[in-house]
Amino acid sequence: QLALILYMGIYVNAQDHERMTAIQWAGLHGDSVGIGVLLPYGPNLELQNVYGGTALSTLCYGSVNGWYREHDYAGAAELLIAGGAVVLDRIAGTPAVNKVLARHR
């Protein structure tokens, strides 16, 4: 369904009342499938939400504090980084996510 609404032309960088984008929500929940669907549409991975989070830093936050900690946050982080997300020294997540971040610093 996500692919369909993107194909129909929804703005991939649309932000909600917290200035969260679809890719930030996918990252928050460790949704590597959603991230994989969104990336070909060119989302801005560095847009900041009201908390100052980008797609990758929001993923890191979600990996520690999110509702779905059993999701593949490390794999989702790899996708975001491969898609061009900036790996900042100040962000950290679970040990598995931190291993991914360390490989790209």
Secondary structure, DSSP 8 states (H G I E B T S, - for coil): -HHHHHHTT--TT---TT---HHHHHHHTT-HHHHHHHGGG---TT---TTS--HHHHHHHHHHHSS-TTS-HHHHHHHHHHTT----TT---SHHHHHHHHHT-
